[in-house]
Each structure stands twice: as structure tokens, then as C-alpha cells.
Amino acid sequence: MRFAHISDVHLGGWKQQQMQDLNFQSFRKAFDVCIERKLDFVLIAGDLFDSAYPPIEILKETFAEFKRLKEAKIPCFIIAGSHDYSISGKTFLDVLEKAGFCRNVMNIEESEDKIILNPVIYGGIALYGYPGKKSGLEIPDLRKVKLNDCPGLFKILMLHTTIDKAKGTLPVDAIETDLLPSANYYALGHLHIDFQYQNFVYPGPIYPNNFQELEDLQNGSFYIVDTEKENSLEKIELKIKDVVLIEVEVRNAMIATEQIISEIEKRDVEDKIILLRIKGELESGSNSDIKFDQIEQIASRKKAYFVLKNNHELTSKEQELTVEIKNIDNIEEEAIETYSNQNPVDFNKFIPQLIHSLSIEKQEGEKIESFTGRLMEESRKILNF
């Protein structure tokens, strides 16, 4: 048999529409390959969506792709991941299943000391699955998992988790592979890496999900598994757009814009994603002096597809403020005034209002997401953003 092992699609994950489009194109291309190769079935090992409740536009496009797969008579088996998992157990994966587009293979019986996974039988295959949960909460459960065995069938165990052999130096809990029940193939998701240990396989994300992943992976991937071949794994690269990394070290923010533009001008960026990494310690000026809108205009003129910037390694020299405190009640105002005089930029006029907006208190019973949203909305009003 031949089947696709897909994971970590994260539809709707990118905030920028252009990158969200690429993510979906990569997903569509994966299904194109599955249909062209006439595979026996498809596995999606968690995080089809980036949230349990994706936007309606994402859902409409996703349903259209699953309809293509169904019309090609290729079954799809799925589990929830840490992003599309819901504590209530209700997610839009249920809607996909009820529409007949896929089958969630999670079927469990729980007791105090063990969790029994029941199989979904398809031909000569027994499919088992357990969902990923937020913050690795599935791992204690996985240490208690047993399979309701089906002798003579090819057993596939679908998990969305971190295994000990793949975590490297990550400071996270991981399930010990020796504790997992025996299976012929472990279809894993969650870690965005291309990794194989015996028959434990992570296929990598269907498309990179952030700046660092774009730099490291360049594009998405998945595996086709052919159980008749000695080398049963075939990696499918999903090349959508080329990536160009441009690193610029700056010292003076006042001339940084021209410096960055000069580097872009030297490169062939047409229809490519520019990964712009800006680093260094600023000796004069501040981040706000770098004209990113002007940089993006130049990139657009050179027909770049999109510009993603990373300035986490750009710092400013620490400055000591010598403030003569005349009235302790006005220490905040005097410090702001002194800083503004020493660092004259347009942004300074917003500082008092922003500090005041951060004094908003969390209401009793208010969820953190709602409270954070209120703070952000108030800040946007101040900045007219």
C-alpha cells in the first residue's frame, strides 16, 4: 500500500495574507500529488488548522480541497493537534468528518491506570490515534496508552506529540518511545522537523510557519510511504517560492534605511520572499528611524513577492538618565521628558498615553485573551494604527 503522511498544515496561521496564501498553495499542491499518484489513503497527523475555530474563508477553501480528495476516492484519516484541539472536544475537524471528507481515528476508552485505543479498520490496516494537547498535556496520557490489538493487520499509530529521540535540547517533556505500544508505523506531528527514528517519522510542516522556519526549511514537505519498497519513505518537497536571506548589520539608525536598500538592490528578489534580518547595536538613533515602508516600496519595485523582517538582534546602547527629582509624584513625567529631550523622535509624543493605557486593569472573570485584546485596541487607537 502507498499512503501520504502529512502534518502541521496550520491553515490560517500566517497573519500576512500573502504568506497565508502560500501556506494554502502548499497544502493544495500536497493534495495534487496525492491525487496524481493515486495513493491508497492520506494521514494528517494534527494541526490541520492553526486554531480550533478557523475563519470561515479558511474553512471554505479547505472544504473544497477535501472535496477534490473525496472525488478522487482517496480516504483521509486525521487526528487533532495542539492547535486545532479543543478541551471541549468539539472542533471543525468534526464538521469535516460529518461532511464525509475524513475520519478522525481517535477512539479511546479510559480508566484510572490505562487508556485503550480502539482501531479504525481500513482494508488490512488498523489505524489508531491520540490527539495533541496544549503544552504537551497529552504526554502523561500517552504513558498509559495501550492498543486494542488486531493481530495480522498493519498497525499505524498517529500521534501529535514530542518523542524523546527527536526533542534534542528542547526544554520540554517528551514521551519515551520505549513506552509506546508496538506499531508498524508511527505517523507523528507537532515538531516541525524532517526526522526519522526507526519507524517513528515526522514529515515536517506542509509550509514553514515563521521567519526562522522559512530560513531553515525554505519550503514545506510530506512523505509518501510505500510498504512494498525496502526504502519505504519518499520525501515530497513542496517548492512554492524561493527565499532570499539578507542580513544587514547597522550601527547608525539614521543611515540604516539606505544601507538596507543598497543590499536589496544588489540581489535578484523578483517573485521571491525576502527574509530581512537586521542586527547590531545602535550607537545613534532608534528602531523607529528605520523607514521600513520605504524599504518595502523598493522591494515591491524590484517585484519581490513579500518582505519579512526580523530585528530581534537589533539593540540600542543603554542610556543612563540623570534626572533631578523635584517632586517624587512627578518622577514618571520628568523621566519621560528627559528621555524625549535626549532622544528627539516623533514617537515620544505617544509615550504618556501608552503608559496610561497600560494601567487598565483586568476585570473579574475576564479571560486573558479578552484583556490583552482590550489593551491592544487601546494602543491602536493611540497610535492610529
Steps between C-alpha positions, in 0.01 A plus 500: 500500500601860445386784721585864573616612843421872540519710814499857635315675220401794725248650258433859609822518701677781316368848583613645166255413222777447243668239720166344590439455127833318459415272791176403329668455161743257662210306653325486163819382331529217754149382410586535129785253549280259698239501222754474216674206670162331568596424859299257709434751779627815673595556865497847660673477839361813664485880464310512173381840622692750709209529744200296606270762344652621171351789296218416260708582190764249607231239555341554158831455317593199714169326433553547126837321521358209701219472246764449227660225706165330558410519130831326428381224737798544735399461867652737754567416866572773751565591864488836677823679584589741777368792293172359371430306822227628730450405866129458426596250231300695241697637205443561131666166436162361607332698222743359243427150629123544493527628142664167414834655408716326762493266798632594842670184624491595869292232673594455867388328817642645822545357847711615797815316401479459124363640174389252236514613136248325278582463129340633186525214254565574133576199284795325660591801714421583862525875563532633855530860613532729799474881470757761592411739781616841613837515680573130448217388729452189288834354612391372846205334325722340236698328775180306581396418143436143386365377166195283454706268286404367158732207421601467138421861404753775418484735801539877462510717812434872440630736769545875527770530762873519577695176519820472704716407201409819314485773764874574504575778747145630516402556867169315464348176617507217248347156475749216528485295179562183702173559689282525190314189383641314203391611153625451144506874431482805728353797313618794710427871499570805718876551456563692180795286396581233244596217734511121498584260781433139409131509398427829685464776240448878506442628143553870578234770455306530176639856487740691729312685773734787587815692400742246649326202340506672161874553543564143616254302286442729196180308417257241632506123460321174569571128454357233276534158662516193278499184711610284201835678469810436707551876529137569574518880554495749215531865601289738292631857493232766454688785333279808466721812520875543528635666812775763510670572833645851534693572819594860579700615800435862592647746747332823400122487466497829308680341202370144548218540247743583218731220615219243485370624165851477357517131596159429345604677178792257462281190507264325262179503703236479226207284614699393806445533874755734656605400850647823634704448815621826658746475785759703687520750786376845413741774602266773378131518423236236573302229324229749409749691283523206259245563223359155441221631277765646268691171505184309406432742214844431353448124539163533326661698218744211453193269487577310821210282612513606866737637765523344845721683748669382816667762720517301824879530494490879460566671830568851625772602740365538848473862599512631850258777576613754754181650633478751777185405687327810623171333577486125561139496376622614157791254461334329202430826317850635565667177380294504178580865438874444553504194274306686230740793510800269465334285229285734290275284280134531400403190696569674834167681491321167538693381808282662774179374338637150454617481861157614612330236281709227665347591836171341390412226749379151423134459588380223726435186297641655183702259286864586432434506123220754548709715734796494261266592216375805690856616568595456135190681378570796727860514378387490137267795559785701650736417213223533239604157371 
